[in-house]
Amino acid sequence: MLRLSDVTVRRDGATLLDGIDWHVQEGDRWVVLGPNGAGKTTLLQVASANLHPTRGTVEILQERLGAVDVFELRPRIGLSSAALADRLPGRETVRDVVLTASYAVVGRWRERYDHTDAARADGLLETLGVAGLADRRFGTLSEGERKRVQIARALMTDPELMLLDEPAAGLDLGGREDLVRRLSGIAADPYAPALVLVTHHVEEIPPGFTHVLLLRGGRVVAAGPTETTLTAAALQATFGLPLELQRQGSRWTARATDGV
């Protein structure tokens, strides 16, 4: 699904990613964890074919970045991010926000959609718990509602790879827990695409996510199966402070140790 080999990204004299090696296989559900400035969003920009690396090789869905028409590649990738959300017209209806993903555009223009398209959009809105908002204007939604609509949009094209950049950011406790539950349901679906979710917080890792990539300063601290890779020591190295990591059932929590 995704293969990064020795990938480095430099912009304006700053190194945003440094020698990244990372492979995502079909059926994987990855969480990317790290502090602000770790390179998480830059990593997703590369993985979504929206940014070319300064050095290294990127293969997305068995196509090599730099040797493929990205406008043909991008519709095969579902993406939900704050940058994309800012481009969605507030006047657009929720249903149209989801529908327009079929043409990789934001805002209805002259494109045509059939009943099958509308039925898929409505079904995805139902899956994400916002079917009742289909005729509302996107700009009138709460932050939690917008997040779920964006994920429905990301799924609209039946992508092979789905990238979620901090989907729980800005949500209250109830909104976060509802979103985590729905993402866990998507992760459990064997027909769902390979998933990559970026977050700052282990509390936002949905049950069913299989792998974790820890980033700090644009470099990989650790990567591998969640069960063996997500440890207190690895998390401390990632965030640069002493931490306690606990697991209750299928959920994780982390906090600074006493005296910090």
N, C-alpha and C positions, 0 to 999 in steps of 0.2 A: 504493500500500500504506500509506503513512504520509506525512503532510504537517504539519509544524509551522511556524507563521508567527508571528514575533515573540513567542515563548513565554517567559514569565517565571514563575518559581516563587519565592515568598517564604514562609518559615516562621519564626516566632518572631524576626522582625526581621532574619533572614539571607536574602540573595538566593542561592538554590541554582542557578537557571538565569536567564540574563539575555539576553533578546532573541534566542532561538534560532530560526533559519530552517534547516529540514532536510527534504529530500524523499527518500523511499525508494521506488523503482519496483519493479514486478514483475520477479523474476529477479535483483535486486541482492543482493550479499553484502557487508554493511558490517561494518567493525571500528571500534569507538569506543575511542579511546586517550586516556589522561590520568592525571595523578597523583591521589593520594588527595585527596578534597574537590573534584574538578573538576566534579562534577555528573553523573557517568556513571550511577550507580544511580538518581538522581532522573529522569534522562532516560528510562530504561527503565520507571520507574513510570508516567510520563506515557504512553509509547508502548504500555503494556499496559493502559491504561484503569483503572489503580489509583490515579491521582492527577490531579486537575484543576489546570490552571495558574491562577496568579493573574491573568495577563493573556495575551492571544494566542489563537490558534485552533489546534486540534488536530483533524485528520481522520485516522481510522484505518479502513482498508478501506472508504473512501468514506463513512464515517459520522462526523458531527461530534460530538466529545465535548461533553457538555452537552445534546445534543438526541437522544440515543440511549439505549436501555436497555443499560447496561454489562453486565448479566448475560446478555444475548443476544450481546453483542459479544465478551466475553472468551473463550468457547469457540473462537472463530475465531483466537485468538492462542495460540501455544505459548510457554510461559515456563519457564525454568529459572533459579532464583536461590537464594541462601543463605536468604533469608527464607521462601521456599516450602519448602525442604528442612527447615527447623526445624519446620514444621507436619506433616510426614509422620510417621505413627505408626511407631515403631521395631518394633512387634510385627507390623505388616502384612507380608504376603508381597510379594516383589518384583513378582510378576505383578499383584497387586491394587493396588500403588502405581501401576503403569502403567494398569491398567484404569479406576481411579476418575477418571482425567482425563476420561473420556467424559462424566461428569456434573459436572465441575469441582468435585469434592469431594475431601477427604483423609480416608481411612478408609472401609472398607466399612460400609454400613448396610443398607438394604432395597432398594437399586437392583438391577436385574436386567441380566445380560449374556448374550449368546448366544455360540454357537461362533465366529461371525465376529469378535466382539470379542476373544475369547481368542486366536484365531489371529493377529490383528493385533498384539496385545500381545507374543505370543511371537516373531513375526517381527521386531518392532522390537528386542526384547532380543537377538535373534541378530545383527541389523545392528550393534548397539553392542557385541557381543562378550561379553554377559553372559547368554546363554540358559541356561547351566547353573546360574544363580542364581535361576531363576524361583520356586522353592519355598522359598528362604531368607527369613528375616526381614530386613527392610530395616535394622534396627538392628544387625545383625551384620556388615554389609558394610564393606569398607575405604573410605577417602575416594574413591579412584579408581573403585571399583565404584559407589558412590552417585552420583557425577557422571554416569556413563553411564546409570544407571537413570533419573535425572532427565531426561536428554535424550530417552530413549525415551518417558517420560511426556509430555514437551512435544510429541512428534510424534504422540501417540496419536489426537488428534482430526483429523488431517490438516489442520493449521492453514494459513492463508494467509500468516501472518506469524509468524516464530519469533524469540524474544528470549532470548539466553543471557548471563547476568550473571556474568562471571568463572568460566567453567566449569572452568578449569585451576587455580584457586586451591587451594593446599594439596596439590597433587599432586607426587610425586617426578618425576625426569627421565623414567623409563620410562612412568609414568602420563600425564605431559604429552604425550609424543611419540605414545603410542597414541591419546590423545584428539584431538590435532591431525590425525593421519592419518584418523581416522574422520569428523571434521568436514569435512575436505577432500573425502572421498568423498560426504558429503551435499551439499556445495556444488556438486559436479560433476553432481549429478542434476538434469536439466532440469525434473523434476516436483517438486522440493523447494520449500518456501515461500521467500519473501524472508527473508533471514537478517540478524540484527544481533547481533554478538558484542562484549561489553565486556571489556576487559583493560587491565592496566597495561604489558604487555610486548610488544614487537614480535616476540619469539621465539615467541609463542603465536598469531601470525596464520597460519591454515591456508592452504595453497596453494589458489587458486581464489577467494579473497575479493577482490571487485572494487573496493570503495570504502573510504575511511577518513575518519573524522570525528575531529578532534583538539580536545579540550576543555581549558580551563584557567580556573579561577575562575568556572565557570558560563557561560563564553562560548566561542564557536567560534573556534579559532585558524585552522583550515583544514579544508576538506571537498571531496572529489572523488575521482576515480579513484586507486586506490592507486599506480599507476605514476608519476603526476605529482605527487601530493599528499604522499606520504610521503617527505619529504626531511630531511636533517640539520638544515637551518635551521628547518623547521617543527617538528621534534621538539625542538630546543633551545628554541624559544619555548614549547612546550607544557610541558616539564618544568623549565625555568628553569635549565639548566646546559649547558655545552658538551658535545656528544655527537658520537661518530662513528657513522654508520649504514652498515652493510654488507649487501649482498645476495649470497647464494650460491644459485644456482639459483632456487627458488621460496620460499626462506626468508630471514628478516631477522634481523639481530642489531644491538644498540646497546650502546655502552659510553661511559663518561665519557672525555674526552680526557686525556692525560698532564698531571699536575699538579693535577688536580681531586680 
